[in-house]
């Protein structure tokens, strides 16, 4: 009898906490006059995005942090093996490693304390593609990095004034160029 109540308690607690963990979708668009191979960790891997193309990246509930970046000058075979001139992540289309510098990064931490997401742009690892990051919810800061050393991006590791927050459950637009 005690085991049944323990099991029911665990299931009930899980059902109560489940709505507190939000998923997020990152709508990634390429406005550059060249192809960008978007990459994402820990979810998503990678995707070729031609000029004007999009990629919807669904980040599962329970994913607490990640990064998105663009790769340029890539050439992949049918098996997804190849190389990129910038942002390469181990010679594969579906990244399992961070991109090699230089990479302009969109970074996120989802479902943090006080029901907040934290997000930023970073050029600590260098600049390779103009990028913007904007929550789809109103009232949250939109960030732009059109060139190296842009004012909206982290320029050095302790540049903490560049981190922004928005309510958890928000979706985000990431635009290259």
Secondary structure by P-SEA (a helix, b strand, c coil): caaaaaaaaaaaaaaaacccbbbbbbbbbbcccccccccccccccbbbbcccbbbbbbbcccccccccccccccccccccccccccccccccccccccccccccccccccccccbbbbccccccccccccbbbbbccccbbbbbbccccccccccccccccccccccccbbbbbbcc
